[in-house]
Amino acid sequence: MWIISLWYGFGAISSPFITFLMMSGALPLPAAERDGLMARGPLQWALVAVSASLTLWFAIELFRLRARAVPLAAALLGLHAVTTFVNYATGSFSRAATIAVAATAFAMGIAIAIYSYARHLRTRGVLR
């Protein structure tokens, strides 16, 4: 459980930093991906900020073995679905490579598995 917490915490902290590096040009990107990143609007950036904050909160609660981690995981799943819909509706997926769609589906599958595992732990009384 702590490995999952640390992984999510690291992702919540490193993702904004890596995004900044990609936008600044310090990390090279293919032109289509760079254009998609630069074309994001305020709603998409707000979703990124909320997602990073919620992910960090979830990681902390899971690390502390708190039952509150389960509804936070559910909220992350919902936010992930909303973000995916917004990216699809704004055309971000059409500008990015096909790998982005596959990565999104893979990430959603992992998130569902972690949510299910957290519910299982709460049912067994591990999360208090």
C-alpha positions in Angstrom: 0.0 0.0 0.0 2.8 2.4 0.8 4.4 1.8 -2.5 1.2 2.9 -4.2 1.0 5.9 -2.0 4.6 6.9 -2.8 4.1 6.3 -6.5 1.0 8.6 -6.5 2.7 11.2 -4.3 5.8 11.2 -6.6 3.5 11.6 -9.6 1.5 14.5 -8.1 4.7 16.4 -7.3 6.7 15.5 -10.5 4.0 16.0 -13.1 3.7 19.8 -12.9 7.6 20.0 -12.9 7.9 17.8 -16.0 5.1 19.7 -17.7 6.9 23.0 -17.1 10.1 21.4 -18.5 8.2 20.3 -21.6 6.6 23.7 -22.1 9.9 25.5 -21.7 11.6 23.3 -24.3 14.1 21.8 -21.9 12.5 18.3 -22.6 12.1 17.8 -26.4 8.7 16.8 -27.6 7.4 15.8 -31.1 5.7 18.8 -32.8 2.2 17.4 -32.5 2.5 16.8 -28.8 4.0 20.2 -28.1 1.2 21.9 -30.1 -1.4 19.9 -28.1 0.3 21.0 -24.8 0.5 24.6 -25.8 -3.2 24.7 -27.0 -4.6 23.8 -23.6 -7.1 26.2 -22.3 -7.8 27.5 -18.8 -10.3 24.6 -18.0 -7.7 22.0 -18.9 -5.0 23.7 -16.7 -7.5 23.9 -13.9 -8.3 20.2 -14.2 -4.5 19.5 -14.1 -4.1 21.6 -10.9 -7.1 19.9 -9.2 -6.0 16.5 -10.3 -2.5 17.0 -8.9 -3.9 18.4 -5.6 -6.4 15.6 -5.3 -3.8 12.9 -6.2 -1.4 14.2 -3.5 -4.2 14.3 -0.9 -5.2 10.7 -1.9 -1.5 9.6 -1.6 -1.2 11.0 1.9 -4.5 9.5 3.1 -3.6 6.1 1.6 -0.1 6.3 3.2 -1.7 7.0 6.6 -4.1 4.1 6.0 -7.2 6.3 6.3 -10.6 5.2 5.0 -11.0 8.7 3.5 -8.7 7.4 0.7 -11.5 5.4 -0.8 -13.8 8.4 -1.7 -10.7 10.3 -2.8 -9.9 7.5 -5.2 -13.5 7.6 -6.5 -13.2 11.4 -7.0 -9.9 10.8 -8.9 -11.7 8.3 -11.2 -14.5 10.8 -11.8 -12.0 13.6 -12.5 -10.0 11.4 -14.8 -13.2 10.7 -16.8 -14.0 14.4 -17.0 -10.5 15.3 -18.0 -10.5 12.6 -20.7 -13.9 13.9 -22.0 -12.6 17.5 -22.0 -9.4 16.5 -23.9 -11.5 14.6 -26.4 -14.0 17.4 -26.9 -11.3 20.0 -27.3 -9.4 17.9 -29.8 -6.3 17.2 -27.7 -6.4 13.6 -28.6 -6.5 14.3 -32.3 -3.3 16.4 -32.1 -1.5 13.8 -30.0 -0.2 10.5 -31.0 -2.3 7.4 -30.8 -0.1 6.3 -27.8 -1.8 9.1 -25.7 -5.2 7.3 -26.1 -3.7 4.0 -25.2 -1.9 5.5 -22.2 -5.1 7.1 -21.0 -7.0 3.8 -21.2 -4.1 2.0 -19.4 -4.0 4.7 -16.6 -7.8 4.5 -16.1 -7.5 0.7 -15.7 -4.8 1.0 -13.1 -6.9 3.7 -11.3 -9.9 1.4 -11.2 -7.7 -1.5 -9.9 -6.3 0.8 -7.1 -9.8 2.0 -6.2 -11.1 -1.6 -6.0 -8.1 -2.5 -3.8 -8.6 0.4 -1.5 -12.3 -0.5 -1.1 -11.2 -4.1 -0.3 -8.8 -2.8 2.3 -11.5 -0.6 3.8 -13.9 -3.6 4.0 -11.2 -5.7 5.7 -10.6 -2.9 8.3 -7.1 -2.1 7.2 -8.1 1.5 6.3 -9.5 3.2 9.4 
